[in-house]
Amino acid sequence: MWSFTKDIAAQDLHYSQHVYNPLYYNPAFTGFINTKYRLNVSYADRYRQSFGKAGIQTVFASGDINIPIKNGYSNNSSVGIGAYFYNHIAGENSIMDNVGALSIAYRIALDEEHHHTISVGGNASFANRRYNYNNLQFGNQFDGVFYNPIINSGESTSYPSKNKIDAGIGLIYSFKGTDKLKGYVGVSTFHLVPDNDNVITFGKGLRYNVHGGLELDFKELSLQPSIMFDNQGSAMELYAGILFKYKVIDTKFQKIALFVGPYLRMYKSPVGGFSMYTINAMGGVQFNDFQLFVTADNTLGALQKTFGGFNGFEVGLSYKFGESSSHNNKLYCPVFR
């Protein structure tokens, strides 16, 4: 069932495979790659039990390019340019978002050995939201037994489709301690253009995101723990987990690897502490420049009946290609970005 208040606004995406949507979570990731180009696509399908047979579906695509600056400081700087687009549908076309963004970032190595790197970026986005009121169901249209569309909802259905321009900024620091220890930490802020419309009224205002991770390399096996914290208004999300990467073949001319790992996601409700938990099982494979991932989401605790135990899946594909400069290959870039 849907309930509308007077204030209506955009709802941000929440990915289990946030590693496949780097430009969405931080524009400083734009061009943050050891190759020349990167293309990412992903599809998410979830919450069919609580949002009807259509559930919530999202198609996301992004691309970015890494452009070294030959006359930069010690020839260690580069510019990243990128863009992303996504289509997000809640219910049977009840609410549809189409969002596109352009981003740019500047990255520089802080030392001659390229062990410490900073990237700063920003983006500008355009969003269109459309409402299909014929497919919306309201609580007072429940007649005690079934949903009855003949009953007047009493809700205003005069909200038109809406266009919105927005912006965000971000910063990333990455380091390479040794050949066996690497890591990164980043912060980003979104919704720099004020907007008072909101479907979820407790999620208004600026959205802040903090994220980080490590890569611990042990020859054929590497461990990649990561964490992400997202906050907007009184809504919060904490996402943490670890991936295990097994290198089947790791040579200069061929790379094949397998990935598997669990992630825990926790949501904070607007009236209390963390009240919803999901455990996500992620698996994937790398074949040279391609990486394919699949994630299954499972709700834990009291909300299993509402959202279902198995509440959805995501699938993502990444392709990185093109030769970059020799000094760029020395930089540590988070491996799944």
C-alpha positions, 0 to 999 in steps of 0.5 A: 500500500502507498501513503502520500503526504503533502511533501513529495521528493526523490528517493535515493538508490540503495545498492547491494552492489555499491562497488558497481556504481562508484560514480553514483556514490562518489564523483571522485571515483570518476576516472579512478582506474588503472586503465583508460576506460571503464563501463559498468551496467547493473540491474536490481530487482527486489521487494516484490512481496511488499511492492506488488509483483513488479517490486522495485526495479533499477537499471543503471549504466555508467562510463568514465575515462581517465586522462593523464595530464602530462604537464601536471605536478611531477607528471602524476596527475590526471582528470576523470570525466564520466556520466551515468544514467539510471531508470528506477521504477517502484511498483507497477510503474507507479513512480518512475525516476529517470536520472542522468549525471555528468561528473568530473574529477582531478586526481594527483599522486602525493609522492614519487612512488605513487603510494598516496593519492587524492582525488576530488570530484563533483557532478551535476544531475538532471532527474525526471519523476513521473507518477502513475496514479492509476497504479497506486493503492492507498490504505483507506481503499482496503475494505477489510478483506480486499483492496477496492479501487472504487473507494475514494482514496481521499488523497490528492493526485494532482502532483505532476511529473517533476524535473530537478537539477542537483549536484554533489561533491566527493573526496577520496584518499587511497594508499599503498602501504606494501604490496600486500596492504592497500586501502582507500577512504572517501566522503561525499555529499549530495543534494546540494541544490535544495529540494523540499519535495519528498516521498519519504519525509524523514529523508530530506536534506543533504545526503552524506556518504562515508566509505572505505576498504582494504585489500590484503593480498596473500598470493593466490588469495586476497581479502577485501573488507569494505564499509559504507555509511549513508545518512540523510536526515534521520534515515541511516544505512550501514553496509559492511562486509568482506570479499574473498578473491581467489586468483585462478590465473594471474599473469601479465597476459591473462587474469581469471579470478573468483569472488565470494563474500557476505555483506550485512546491511542495517537500516535506521528507522525514523523513530528508533534505532536500526530496525531492518537487517539484510544479509547479502551473499555476493559472488562473481568472476573476473576474466581479464578485463571483465568482471561479473557479479551477482548478489542475493538479498535476504531480510532478517528479523521481524520484517521478514514477513513484510519484505520476504526472506529472499527479497531480491537480487542484483547483477552487475558487469564491469569492463575496463580497457585501454592502455593508460600512462605508465605512472598511472599503473603504479597507483592503487585504485580500489579493485572493483571500481 
